Amino acid sequence: MPTSRFVPKNLSRREKPLRARDFLGLGGGKAASVAFLARRFGAPATLIGRVGDDDLAKQALQPLRESGVDISEVTAAAGTPTALSMITVPPSGEKSIVLAGNANDA
């Protein structure tokens, strides 16, 4: 997976880094996840969207392509990285999402 850098807005300054217990990298997004599951249940699925022109886009689209999702309506934004989000869930269970919109905003 490509190295990514988030520059979050509106986060308070911390003197210590936040430590994670583990990390799981998955392709997805709400629409991609629904399309993938629809194909798993045997329904036809087409994804309409935009990705960047980077390796992350290839990694995100490959499982969809392999599962039979029609990705012919997914376009690539030239010179733009694919959108990426990081979801954190602390022991309290209240999740936070940091989103770099990238190609979604192009």
PELINCOR-V124483 format. One line per field, one symbol per residue. phi: phi as a letter, one per 20 degrees, with the letter a starting at -180 (. if undefined). psi: psi as a letter, one per 30 degrees, with the letter a starting at -180 (. if undefined). Layout:
phi=???
psi=???
//
This chain:
phi=.ffccddfemdffcedffddfbbcdcfrogfffffffgffenefbcddaccedcffffffegffgfenffdfeeddefmcffgbccddcfgfnefccdddflffef
psi=klklkkiklgklkkfklkkkelkjkklbleeeeeeeeeeeggkkkkkkaklahleeeeeefeeeeffgkjgfgklkjkgklkkklkkkjlfffjlkkkkjecfff.
//
